Amino acid sequence: MDEDTPLERFLPPVPTFSVEVQPSAAELHSRAESVYEADRDAVLQGLQENGKLLARASEAVRCDREFVLAAVQSCGWAIEYAAEPLRGDREVAMAAVRDSGYALEHVAKELQADREVVLAAVAQNGSAMQFAAFELCADRNFMLEAVALGANALAYAHVDLLEDHPFLLDAAKRNSWALGYMPEGARKDKRIIKEAVKRNGRRWDPLHPDCKASGRSTWQRRYDPDSIEQHLQAYALEHRSSSN
């Protein structure tokens, strides 16, 4: 072999590889932000139509107050997927609980102790009271306000209130449907029953043979004070026969 002949002539060709450089995390984030800003109106419209989409949204969307507010107005429980600071935003929380009382479970702790936020939640669903701060459940005046908005809120009152006869009597005056959420002893109490029947006889359909209903909207109201004693007697008889 001639000394001047390059050695490469006798070797197989060296394969060439194209190496694709992966973008950095910062660059990917920048690209995502560009798309996010370009499609902002589309994202907003989507959340307004279906707030549940927040569950699959990017972190940038979940941190955006305008987007989160639109989502919870459409679907209150979507607040569960909002960034933590926005779950403590009072306006966002109010919008969420007005759509779904159960959204109260996912708002910030301090808002679970906010009287207006909790009452808004209870007005939508009385059972939302289970997510309220302990001090509100033990507050007599607050609980009466809550029961007036949603009878089933009474089920989450502090045990001391549920053993307080004057409180239960006031609860029946505020909302006759509350009788169904009282302890058994209160449901047999003549004064409490009388208040409930006086304010809304339809609560006692089994005691009204002439009250026909095919749905809640067709209930006939019974406010005749003269018939209260008859309802009480029938109710007492019903309990005596069920206990035997």
NULO-391285 format. One line per 4 residues: number of its first residue (from 1); their letters; for each residue z, y, x of N, C-alpha, C. Coordinates in nm, 4 decimals, padded with zeros to 6 digits. Each point is the difference from the previous one (the first is absolute). Layout:
N
NUM> A> Z,Y,X,Z,Y,X,Z,Y,X; ...
//
This chain:
244
1> MDED> 00.0000,-00.1198,00.0855,00.0000,00.1198,-00.0855,00.0000,00.1237,00.0883; -00.0903,00.0884,-00.0335,-00.0102,00.1250,00.0757,00.1304,00.0768,-00.0144; 00.0495,00.0497,00.1132,00.1259,00.0723,-00.0017,-00.0065,00.1262,-00.0849; -00.1266,00.0477,-00.0151,-00.0147,00.1241,-00.0778,-00.0101,-00.0255,-00.1509
5> TPLE> -00.0053,-00.1288,-00.0399,-00.0124,-00.0306,-00.1427,00.1371,00.0142,-00.0665; 00.0088,00.0792,-00.1051,00.1309,00.0184,-00.0661,00.0460,-00.1304,-00.0646; 00.1260,-00.0270,00.0129,00.0584,-00.1235,-00.0524,-00.0132,-00.0091,-00.1528; -00.0012,00.1133,-00.0717,-00.0047,00.0018,-00.1456,-00.1240,-00.0707,-00.0548
9> RFLP> -00.1078,-00.0106,00.0841,-00.1236,-00.0616,-00.0483,00.0208,-00.1471,-00.0289; 00.0962,-00.0636,00.0652,00.0224,-00.1435,-00.0148,00.1150,-00.0333,-00.0959; 00.0562,00.0992,-00.0624,00.1104,-00.0199,-00.0940,-00.0475,00.0238,-00.1429; 00.0607,-00.0702,-00.0985,-00.0391,00.0247,-00.1397,00.0389,00.1422,-00.0421
13> PVPT> -00.0737,00.0529,-00.0932,00.0316,00.1371,-00.0426,00.1409,00.0094,-00.0573; 00.0627,00.1060,00.0309,00.1357,00.0235,-00.0502,-00.0095,00.0529,-00.1433; 00.0670,-00.0709,-00.0968,-00.0082,00.0485,-00.1403,00.0701,00.1340,-00.0149; -00.0537,00.0776,-00.0891,00.0602,00.1316,-00.0269,00.0706,-00.0045,-00.1345
17> FSVE> 00.1128,00.0664,-00.0097,00.0798,00.0041,-00.1224,00.0175,00.1455,-00.0416; -00.0105,00.0214,-00.1319,00.0281,00.1345,-00.0511,00.1423,-00.0013,-00.0561; 00.0829,00.0803,00.0513,00.1399,00.0072,-00.0411,00.0178,00.1188,-00.0934; 00.0423,-00.0314,-00.1235,00.0230,00.1077,-00.0969,00.1434,00.0491,00.0146
21> VQPS> 00.0142,00.1269,00.0243,00.1318,00.0598,00.0178,00.0613,00.0261,-00.1369; 00.1156,-00.0621,-00.0246,00.0679,00.0175,-00.1278,00.0651,00.1380,-00.0062; -00.0108,00.0647,-00.1154,00.0616,00.1324,-00.0101,00.1527,-00.0101,00.0055; 00.0601,00.1009,00.0490,00.1454,00.0024,00.0088,00.0598,00.0193,-00.1388
25> AAEL> 00.1308,-00.0240,-00.0095,00.0685,00.0185,-00.1277,-00.0111,00.1440,-00.0476; 00.0077,00.0924,00.0943,-00.0100,00.1412,-00.0354,-00.1369,00.0333,-00.0570; -00.1034,-00.0622,00.0599,-00.1352,00.0271,-00.0477,-00.0219,-00.0603,-00.1390; 00.0513,-00.1211,-00.0186,-00.0109,-00.0628,-00.1323,00.0696,00.0846,-00.1060
29> HSRA> 00.1183,00.0518,00.0335,00.0738,00.0843,-00.0931,-00.0786,00.1256,-00.0331; -00.0652,00.0547,00.1016,-00.0792,00.1207,-00.0197,-00.1171,-00.0269,-00.0943; -00.0634,-00.1159,00.0197,-00.1127,-00.0356,-00.0877,00.0471,-00.0174,-00.1444; 00.1125,-00.0688,-00.0158,00.0539,-00.0222,-00.1343,00.0340,00.1318,-00.0681
33> ESVY> 00.0583,00.0918,00.0760,00.0351,00.1302,-00.0569,-00.1245,00.0750,-00.0444; -00.1109,-00.0162,00.0745,-00.1237,00.0688,-00.0354,-00.0536,-00.0519,-00.1331; 00.0000,-00.1337,-00.0146,-00.0464,-00.0592,-00.1249,00.0915,00.0416,-00.1157; 00.1304,-00.0032,00.0277,00.1014,00.0346,-00.1001,-00.0198,00.1423,-00.0511
37> EADR> -00.0253,00.0933,00.0925,-00.0209,00.1391,-00.0398,-00.1311,00.0155,-00.0757; -00.1041,-00.0728,00.0424,-00.1310,00.0120,-00.0644,00.0042,-00.0539,-00.1425; 00.0785,-00.1043,-00.0236,00.0051,-00.0639,-00.1308,00.1244,00.0385,-00.0796; 00.0622,00.1100,00.0336,00.1262,00.0382,-00.0629,-00.0111,00.0076,-00.1522
41> DAVL> -00.1042,00.0604,-00.0494,-00.0165,00.0133,-00.1445,-00.0136,-00.1362,-00.0666; -00.0720,-00.0914,00.0669,-00.0186,-00.1334,-00.0564,00.1323,-00.0761,-00.0031; 00.0786,00.0133,00.1061,00.1299,-00.0667,00.0057,00.0914,00.0547,-00.1096; 00.0013,00.1308,-00.0151,00.0847,00.0631,-00.1010,-00.0383,-00.0467,-00.1397
45> QGLQ> -00.1288,-00.0057,-00.0277,-00.0458,-00.0435,-00.1321,00.0381,-00.1455,-00.0253; -00.0137,-00.0824,00.1029,00.0359,-00.1409,-00.0141,00.1470,-00.0186,-00.0335; 00.0872,00.0765,00.0650,00.1440,-00.0108,-00.0255,00.0375,00.0576,-00.1356; -00.0713,00.1015,-00.0421,00.0258,00.0563,-00.1324,-00.0357,-00.1000,-00.1097
49> ENGK> -00.1030,-00.0797,00.0245,-00.0433,-00.0995,-00.0980,00.0820,-00.1281,00.0078; 00.0463,-00.0325,00.1191,00.0763,-00.1239,00.0189,00.1002,00.0175,00.1136; 00.1206,00.0409,-00.0352,00.1025,00.0245,00.1007,00.0396,-00.1238,00.0778; -00.0285,-00.1195,-00.0538,00.0346,-00.1242,00.0689,-00.0710,-00.0119,00.1352
53> LLAR> -00.1098,00.0725,00.0158,-00.0750,-00.0063,00.1258,00.0827,00.0481,00.1180; 00.1067,00.0730,-00.0269,00.0840,00.0491,00.1087,00.0591,-00.1171,00.0792; 00.0166,-00.1136,-00.0634,00.0564,-00.1178,00.0659,-00.0885,-00.0488,00.1138; -00.1312,00.0299,-00.0077,-00.0931,-00.0468,00.1037,-00.0531,00.1150,00.0836
57> ASEA> 00.0557,00.1162,-00.0188,-00.0499,00.1190,00.0700,00.0508,00.0049,00.1432; -00.0661,00.0811,00.0796,00.0397,00.0170,00.1401,00.1279,00.0819,00.0088; 00.0591,-00.0018,00.1170,00.1227,00.0770,00.0208,-00.0252,00.1485,-00.0211; -00.1187,00.0446,00.0407,-00.0324,00.1418,-00.0156,00.0023,00.0406,-00.1474
61> VRCD> -00.0500,-00.0884,-00.0854,-00.0019,00.0290,-00.1435,00.1418,-00.0029,-00.0568; 00.0801,-00.0949,00.0436,00.1366,-00.0142,-00.0517,00.0901,00.1153,00.0445; -00.0413,00.0687,00.1033,00.0783,00.1133,00.0500,-00.0484,00.1325,-00.0584; -00.1076,-00.0046,-00.0748,-00.0605,00.1214,-00.0548,00.0608,00.0290,-00.1372
65> REFV> 00.0673,00.1116,-00.0132,00.0717,00.0319,-00.1235,-00.0931,00.0091,-00.1203; -00.1161,00.0607,00.0179,-00.0936,00.0150,-00.1119,-00.0460,-00.1364,-00.0508; -00.0300,-00.0903,00.0913,-00.0442,-00.1328,-00.0383,00.1116,-00.0782,-00.0699; 00.1195,00.0055,00.0571,00.1120,-00.0749,-00.0560,00.0351,00.0529,-00.1397
69> LAAV> -00.0007,00.1309,-00.0162,00.0304,00.0589,-00.1306,-00.1025,-00.0452,-00.1042; -00.1272,-00.0031,00.0392,-00.1041,-00.0464,-00.0920,00.0216,-00.1463,-00.0366; 00.0395,-00.0801,00.0973,00.0197,-00.1432,-00.0231,00.1156,-00.0264,-00.0960; 00.1137,00.0662,00.0210,00.1176,-00.0279,-00.0836,-00.0152,00.0570,-00.1408
73> QSCG> -00.0817,00.1028,-00.0137,-00.0269,00.0509,-00.1346,-00.0808,-00.1000,-00.0805; -00.0800,-00.0798,00.0710,-00.0800,-00.1034,-00.0644,00.0764,-00.1300,-00.0150; 00.0849,-00.0296,00.0995,00.0761,-00.1262,00.0002,00.1323,00.0260,00.0710; 00.1047,00.0206,-00.0772,00.1277,00.0427,00.0556,00.0546,-00.0884,00.1098
77> WAIE> -00.0099,-00.1344,-00.0164,00.0616,-00.0871,00.0997,-00.0727,00.0018,00.1333; -00.1158,00.0675,00.0064,-00.0719,00.0110,00.1274,00.0814,00.0772,00.1030; 00.1045,00.0692,-00.0438,00.0840,00.0739,00.0943,00.0643,-00.0952,00.1015; 00.0065,-00.1266,-00.0321,00.0534,-00.0999,00.0940,-00.0782,00.0004,00.1303
81> YAAE> -00.1294,00.0367,-00.0066,-00.0863,-00.0063,00.1180,-00.0186,00.1357,00.0670; 00.0646,00.1012,-00.0519,-00.0086,00.1334,00.0599,00.0825,00.0044,00.1282; -00.0348,00.0896,00.0888,00.0789,00.0186,00.1219,00.1418,00.0415,-00.0383; 00.0960,-00.0396,00.0806,00.1411,00.0228,-00.0330,00.0324,00.1454,-00.0333
85> PLRG> -00.0491,00.0968,00.0763,00.0320,00.1393,-00.0342,-00.0463,00.0396,-00.1399; -00.1118,-00.0575,-00.0454,-00.0514,00.0345,-00.1323,00.0785,-00.0693,-00.1112; 00.0667,-00.1096,00.0318,00.0852,-00.0639,-00.1003,00.1253,00.0843,-00.0242; 00.0233,00.0952,00.0890,00.1110,00.0923,-00.0168,-00.0437,00.1359,-00.0516
89> DREV> -00.1283,00.0126,-00.0320,-00.0552,00.1244,-00.0540,00.0294,00.0030,-00.1507; 00.0736,00.0991,-00.0443,00.0465,00.0026,-00.1391,-00.1155,00.0053,-00.1001; -00.1006,00.0810,00.0289,-00.1127,00.0105,-00.0925,-00.0752,-00.1323,-00.0094; -00.0195,-00.0649,00.1125,-00.0675,-00.1297,00.0017,00.0828,-00.1024,-00.0774
93> AMAA> 00.1310,00.0010,00.0229,00.0884,-00.0945,-00.0689,-00.0011,00.0227,-00.1513; 00.0041,00.1246,-00.0427,-00.0017,00.0308,-00.1435,-00.1297,-00.0491,-00.0640; -00.1102,00.0210,00.0685,-00.1288,-00.0458,-00.0530,-00.0011,-00.1517,-00.0126; 00.0581,-00.0675,00.0973,00.0010,-00.1464,-00.0005,00.0851,-00.0556,-00.1137
97> VRDS> 00.1221,00.0510,-00.0152,00.0894,-00.0567,-00.1031,-00.0442,00.0376,-00.1407; -00.0726,00.1085,-00.0134,-00.0507,00.0345,-00.1326,-00.1081,-00.0973,-00.0446; -00.0713,-00.0556,00.0969,-00.1014,-00.0999,-00.0334,00.0614,-00.1384,-00.0125; 00.0957,-00.0304,00.0873,00.0658,-00.1313,-00.0014,00.1466,00.0179,00.0385
101> GYAL> 00.0891,-00.0238,-00.0942,00.1424,00.0165,00.0284,00.0462,-00.0853,00.1163; -00.0589,-00.1186,00.0153,00.0403,-00.0901,00.1075,-00.0332,00.0548,00.1394; -00.0826,00.1040,00.0067,-00.0298,00.0615,00.1288,00.1266,00.0565,00.0640; 00.1041,00.0196,-00.0811,00.1270,00.0521,00.0523,00.0543,-00.0903,00.1111
105> EHVA> -00.0341,-00.1268,-00.0036,00.0476,-00.0947,00.1020,-00.0480,00.0397,00.1397; -00.1152,00.0661,00.0085,-00.0625,00.0247,00.1293,00.0084,00.1448,00.0475; 00.0649,00.0857,-00.0762,00.0165,00.1374,00.0475,00.1179,00.0038,00.0970; 00.0115,00.1094,00.0724,00.1083,00.0143,00.0976,00.1365,-00.0080,-00.0688
109> KELQ> 00.1000,-00.0458,00.0735,00.1342,-00.0196,-00.0547,00.0555,00.1276,-00.0633; -00.0239,00.1132,00.0655,00.0557,00.1241,-00.0542,-00.0612,00.0352,-00.1354; -00.1253,-00.0440,-00.0236,-00.0628,00.0272,-00.1293,00.0463,-00.0981,-00.1068; 00.0524,-00.1137,00.0408,00.0583,-00.0928,-00.0964,00.1333,00.0536,-00.0531
113> ADRE> 00.0486,00.1036,00.0639,00.1216,00.0672,-00.0459,-00.0321,00.1349,-00.0628; -00.1274,00.0329,-00.0123,-00.0445,00.1258,-00.0593,-00.0044,-00.0170,-00.1521; 00.0791,00.0774,-00.0705,00.0133,-00.0170,-00.1448,-00.1338,00.0134,-00.0724; -00.0784,00.1002,00.0356,-00.1269,00.0222,-00.0696,-00.0994,-00.1115,00.0272
117> VVLA> -00.0052,-00.0457,00.1234,-00.0925,-00.1089,00.0353,00.0379,-00.1267,-00.0752; 00.1283,-00.0320,-00.0024,00.0456,-00.1217,-00.0679,-00.0238,00.0094,-00.1506; 00.0277,00.1144,-00.0594,-00.0221,00.0151,-00.1440,-00.1486,-00.0114,-00.0345; -00.0857,00.0508,00.0871,-00.1442,-00.0135,-00.0226,-00.0406,-00.1471,00.0048
121> AVAQ> 00.0596,-00.0741,00.0930,-00.0291,-00.1431,00.0100,00.0496,-00.0751,-00.1229; 00.1208,00.0314,-00.0448,00.0595,-00.0669,-00.1156,-00.0776,00.0328,-00.1277; -00.0502,00.1217,-00.0081,-00.0788,00.0377,-00.1170,-00.1255,-00.0859,-00.0095; -00.0529,-00.0426,00.1143,-00.1178,-00.0858,-00.0002,00.0373,-00.1466,-00.0213
125> NGSA> 00.1143,-00.0391,00.0584,00.0464,-00.1384,-00.0133,00.1505,-00.0030,00.0247; 00.0756,-00.0261,-00.1038,00.1458,00.0022,00.0116,00.0540,-00.0922,00.1069; -00.0701,-00.1096,00.0265,00.0463,-00.0948,00.1011,-00.0070,00.0552,00.1416; -00.0667,00.1133,00.0169,-00.0055,00.0636,00.1323,00.1392,00.0415,00.0459
129> MQFA> 00.0944,00.0064,-00.0934,00.1370,00.0402,00.0341,00.0608,-00.0928,00.1044; -00.0493,-00.1217,00.0113,00.0539,-00.0944,00.0978,-00.0236,00.0454,00.1437; -00.0922,00.0933,00.0202,-00.0295,00.0480,00.1341,00.0657,00.1349,00.0295; 00.0761,00.0500,-00.0952,00.0673,00.1292,00.0177,00.1219,-00.0156,00.0894
133> AFEL> 00.0419,00.1083,00.0595,00.1191,-00.0008,00.0858,00.1232,-00.0398,-00.0802; 00.0924,-00.0657,00.0665,00.1209,-00.0514,-00.0641,00.0760,00.1112,-00.0713; 00.0079,00.1173,00.0633,00.0797,00.1072,-00.0591,-00.0560,00.0464,-00.1344; -00.1316,-00.0105,-00.0179,-00.0578,00.0380,-00.1282,00.0313,-00.1041,-00.1070
137> CADR> 00.0013,-00.1267,00.0385,00.0326,-00.1069,-00.0956,00.1444,00.0094,-00.0474; 00.0837,00.0657,00.0784,00.1421,00.0139,-00.0354,00.0309,00.1356,-00.0624; -00.1008,00.0858,-00.0124,00.0184,00.1338,-00.0536,-00.0169,-00.0027,-00.1527; 00.1075,00.0246,-00.0719,-00.0009,-00.0122,-00.1460,-00.1062,00.0877,-00.0656
141> NFML> 00.0006,00.1273,00.0336,-00.0934,00.0926,-00.0632,-00.1447,-00.0336,00.0346; -00.0218,-00.0354,00.1255,-00.1364,-00.0341,00.0396,-00.0484,-00.1244,-00.0744; 00.0858,-00.1003,-00.0096,-00.0402,-00.1232,-00.0669,-00.0310,00.0230,-00.1470; 00.0711,00.0907,-00.0637,-00.0308,00.0309,-00.1399,-00.1383,00.0653,-00.0109
145> EAVA> -00.0322,00.0864,00.0967,-00.1344,00.0585,00.0031,-00.1050,-00.1083,00.0196; 00.0291,-00.0916,00.0905,-00.0950,-00.1074,00.0290,-00.0203,-00.0902,-00.1215; 00.1091,-00.0353,-00.0666,-00.0085,-00.0870,-00.1176,-00.0785,00.0674,-00.1120; 00.0140,00.1298,-00.0127,-00.0758,00.0724,-00.1017,-00.1503,-00.0137,00.0240
149> LGAN> -00.0402,-00.0140,00.1253,-00.1419,-00.0119,00.0347,-00.0484,-00.1446,-00.0029; 00.0887,-00.0910,00.0381,-00.0374,-00.1414,00.0041,00.1221,-00.0861,-00.0227; 00.0069,-00.0658,-00.1146,00.1202,-00.0752,-00.0367,00.0378,-00.1050,00.1032; -00.1009,-00.0653,00.0598,00.0316,-00.1078,00.0947,00.0605,00.0498,00.1293
153> ALAY> 00.0029,00.1304,00.0218,00.0690,00.0546,00.1180,00.1478,-00.0354,-00.0047; 00.0525,-00.0196,-00.1221,00.1419,-00.0312,-00.0161,00.0387,-00.1289,00.0719; -00.0930,-00.0902,00.0123,00.0287,-00.1288,00.0643,00.0421,00.0166,00.1455; -00.0309,00.1158,00.0596,00.0296,00.0224,00.1417,00.1129,00.1004,00.0207
157> AHVD> 00.0704,00.0309,-00.1072,00.1161,00.0893,00.0120,00.1116,-00.0708,00.0755; 00.0847,00.0783,00.0631,00.1147,-00.0564,00.0724,00.0888,-00.0769,-00.0971; 00.0613,-00.1061,00.0488,00.0821,-00.0858,-00.0855,00.1121,00.0779,-00.0686; 00.0520,00.1029,00.0663,00.1069,00.0793,-00.0626,-00.0493,00.0692,-00.1268
161> LLED> -00.1250,00.0433,00.0021,-00.0561,00.0647,-00.1185,-00.0254,-00.1012,-00.1109; -00.0412,-00.1189,00.0379,-00.0275,-00.1028,-00.1003,00.1267,-00.0511,-00.0671; 00.1132,00.0325,00.0570,00.1283,-00.0365,-00.0602,00.0667,00.1198,-00.0675; -00.0706,00.1126,-00.0029,00.0526,00.1244,-00.0558,-00.0526,00.0167,-00.1433
165> HPFL> 00.0858,-00.0240,-00.0994,-00.0441,00.0040,-00.1393,-00.0566,00.1359,-00.0404; 00.0664,00.1127,00.0318,-00.0575,00.1306,-00.0369,-00.1387,00.0220,00.0607; -00.0196,-00.0466,00.1228,-00.1324,00.0129,00.0623,-00.1037,-00.0808,-00.0774; 00.0319,-00.1227,-00.0349,-00.0942,-00.0850,-00.0728,-00.0298,00.0568,-00.1381
169> LDAA> 00.1012,00.0587,-00.0630,-00.0217,00.0636,-00.1298,-00.0962,00.1177,00.0140; 00.0197,00.0802,00.1039,-00.0912,00.1118,00.0253,-00.1407,-00.0499,00.0316; -00.0086,-00.1111,00.0724,-00.1308,-00.0562,00.0328,-00.0747,-00.0415,-00.1262; 00.0728,-00.0598,-00.0954,-00.0622,-00.0395,-00.1268,-00.0459,00.1220,-00.0789
173> KRNS> 00.0738,00.1097,00.0119,-00.0391,00.1237,-00.0669,-00.1264,00.0587,00.0640; -00.0097,-00.0122,00.1323,-00.1158,00.0551,00.0709,-00.1260,-00.0838,-00.0241; 00.0195,-00.1308,-00.0052,-00.1156,-00.0886,-00.0135,00.0470,-00.1302,-00.0646; -00.0342,-00.0189,-00.1258,00.0508,-00.1174,-00.0728,-00.0482,-00.1312,00.0611
177> WALG> -00.1139,00.0037,00.0703,-00.0504,-00.1214,00.0634,00.0917,-00.0470,00.1121; 00.0879,00.0873,00.0458,00.0910,-00.0360,00.1090,00.0950,-00.1120,-00.0401; 00.0205,-00.0182,-00.1297,00.0915,-00.1045,-00.0465,-00.0403,-00.1367,00.0555; -00.1291,-00.0216,00.0137,-00.0483,-00.1279,00.0508,00.0312,-00.0245,00.1458
181> YMPE> 00.0452,00.1027,00.0722,00.0289,-00.0138,00.1436,00.1481,00.0149,00.0295; 00.0803,-00.0018,-00.1058,00.1447,00.0130,00.0174,00.0645,-00.1366,00.0173; 00.1214,-00.0033,00.0555,00.0732,-00.1263,00.0097,00.0216,-00.0604,-00.1381; 00.0239,-00.1283,-00.0052,00.0113,-00.0708,-00.1276,00.1070,00.0604,-00.0903
185> GARK> 00.1131,00.0373,00.0575,00.1064,00.0572,-00.0811,-00.0427,00.1268,-00.0708; -00.0755,00.0844,00.0696,-00.0469,00.1255,-00.0598,-00.1016,-00.0265,-00.1100; -00.0790,-00.1057,00.0158,-00.1001,-00.0317,-00.1019,00.0641,-00.0495,-00.1300; 00.1291,-00.0288,00.0055,00.0722,-00.0424,-00.1206,00.0935,00.1096,-00.0506
189> DKRI> 00.0002,00.1126,00.0683,00.0900,00.1091,-00.0357,-00.0549,00.0764,-00.1209; 00.0821,00.0103,-00.1052,-00.0458,00.0590,-00.1246,-00.0450,00.1449,00.0166; 00.0751,00.0807,00.0742,-00.0358,00.1416,00.0154,-00.1318,00.0154,00.0756; -00.0167,-00.0797,00.1036,-00.1235,00.0089,00.0796,-00.1198,-00.0463,-00.0827
193> IKEA> 00.0174,-00.1103,-00.0728,-00.1088,-00.0498,-00.0843,-00.0369,00.1032,-00.1053; 00.1024,00.0614,-00.0574,-00.0239,00.0992,-00.1051,-00.0832,00.1160,00.0521; 00.0305,00.0468,00.1199,-00.0777,00.1089,00.0590,-00.1448,-00.0421,00.0229; -00.0171,-00.1228,00.0495,-00.1353,-00.0476,00.0276,-00.0811,-00.0161,-00.1278
197> VKRN> 00.0603,-00.0596,-00.1006,-00.0700,-00.0217,-00.1267,-00.0301,00.1324,-00.0685; 00.0952,00.0923,00.0055,-00.0173,00.1303,-00.0652,-00.1184,00.0759,00.0594; -00.0189,-00.0141,00.1298,-00.1048,00.0762,00.0667,-00.1347,-00.0704,00.0013; 00.0029,-00.1294,-00.0081,-00.1271,-00.0701,00.0051,00.0170,-00.1412,-00.0538
201> GRRW> -00.0117,-00.0130,-00.1305,00.0178,-00.1305,-00.0609,-00.1035,-00.1013,00.0421; -00.1156,00.0463,00.0479,-00.1050,-00.0946,00.0363,00.0418,-00.0888,00.1159; 00.1069,00.0424,00.0740,00.0487,-00.0836,00.1096,00.0508,-00.1334,-00.0528; 00.0343,-00.0014,-00.1280,00.0631,-00.1192,-00.0567,-00.0914,-00.0677,-00.1002
205> DPLH> -00.1177,-00.0344,00.0421,-00.0960,-00.0648,-00.0896,00.0569,-00.1228,-00.0696; 00.0756,-00.0902,00.0669,00.0536,-00.1165,-00.0694,00.0933,00.0371,-00.1145; 00.0530,00.1217,00.0025,00.0921,00.0431,-00.1044,-00.0716,00.0728,-00.1126; -00.1330,00.0089,00.0119,-00.0786,00.0719,-00.1008,-00.1039,-00.0948,-00.0578
209> PDCK> 00.0358,-00.0779,-00.1027,-00.0971,-00.0940,-00.0571,-00.1229,00.0711,-00.0547; 00.0165,00.1241,-00.0397,-00.1118,00.0733,-00.0582,-00.0775,00.0794,00.1039; 00.0378,-00.0149,00.1268,-00.0674,00.0751,00.1058,-00.1031,-00.0912,00.0647; -00.1260,00.0236,-00.0265,-00.1063,-00.0845,00.0520,-00.0630,00.0694,00.1202
213> ASGR> -00.0389,-00.0807,00.0972,-00.0612,00.0573,00.1198,-00.0988,-00.0979,00.0602; -00.1141,00.0509,00.0375,-00.0969,-00.0807,00.0741,-00.0181,00.0578,00.1392; 00.0859,00.0913,00.0364,-00.0085,00.0675,00.1279,00.0902,00.1202,-00.0021; 00.0295,00.0523,00.1186,00.0960,00.1093,00.0091,-00.0436,00.1207,-00.0812
217> STWQ> -00.1313,00.0250,-00.0059,-00.0477,00.1205,-00.0675,00.0170,-00.0070,-00.1514; 00.0271,-00.1206,-00.0545,00.0096,-00.0127,-00.1456,00.1425,-00.0133,-00.0486; 00.0983,00.0146,00.0912,00.1395,-00.0101,-00.0439,00.0305,00.1068,-00.1055; 00.0766,-00.0389,-00.0996,00.0463,00.0948,-00.1008,00.1393,00.0481,00.0390
221> RRYD> 00.0194,00.1280,-00.0009,00.1305,00.0554,00.0351,00.0960,-00.0099,-00.1187; 00.1280,-00.0213,00.0324,00.1032,-00.0098,-00.1030,00.1161,00.0913,00.0393; 00.0116,00.1130,-00.0668,00.1062,00.0950,00.0324,00.0996,00.0167,-00.1142; -00.0083,-00.0818,-00.1009,00.0844,00.0160,-00.1181,00.1465,-00.0301,00.0344
225> PDSI> 00.0884,00.1007,00.0022,00.1412,-00.0234,00.0361,00.0678,-00.1007,-00.0920; -00.0443,-00.0080,-00.1252,00.0653,-00.0906,-00.0947,-00.0226,-00.1463,00.0352; -00.1045,-00.0269,00.0768,-00.0304,-00.1396,00.0305,00.0623,-00.0460,00.1324; 00.0645,00.0911,00.0713,00.0553,-00.0355,00.1307,00.1013,-00.1129,-00.0113
229> EQHL> 00.0896,00.0100,-00.0988,00.1026,-00.1032,-00.0145,-00.0630,-00.1369,-00.0242; -00.1085,-00.0031,-00.0750,-00.0669,-00.1275,-00.0250,-00.0526,-00.0586,00.1317; -00.0547,00.0866,00.0845,-00.0525,-00.0468,00.1281,00.1129,-00.0509,00.0890; 00.1132,00.0716,-00.0041,00.1141,-00.0414,00.0810,00.0515,-00.1362,-00.0447
233> QAYA> 00.0071,-00.0191,-00.1293,00.0479,-00.1272,-00.0519,-00.0952,-00.1136,00.0370; -00.1285,00.0276,-00.0133,-00.0991,-00.1020,00.0348,00.0056,-00.0328,00.1484; 00.0189,00.1051,00.0799,00.0061,-00.0196,00.1441,00.1231,-00.0818,00.0383; 00.1141,00.0311,-00.0609,00.1231,-00.0739,00.0272,-00.0151,-00.1457,-00.0424
237> LEHR> -00.0630,-00.0231,-00.1156,-00.0211,-00.1362,-00.0484,-00.0892,-00.0784,00.0959; -00.1020,00.0678,00.0480,-00.0925,-00.0641,00.0941,00.0730,-00.0446,00.1265; 00.0915,00.0852,00.0510,00.0739,-00.0330,00.1215,00.1017,-00.1098,-00.0240; 00.0600,-00.0006,-00.1205,00.0964,-00.1062,-00.0295,-00.0689,-00.1354,-00.0049
241> SSSN> -00.1196,-00.0037,-00.0645,-00.0697,-00.1270,-00.0103,-00.0550,-00.0465,00.1341; -00.0383,00.0941,00.0882,-00.0528,-00.0387,00.1298,00.1104,-00.0485,00.0939; 00.1245,00.0459,-00.0230,00.1107,-00.0393,00.0855,00.0620,-00.1342,-00.0418; -00.0328,-00.0420,-00.1234,00.0542,-00.1286,-00.0488,-00.0846,-00.1169,00.0520
//
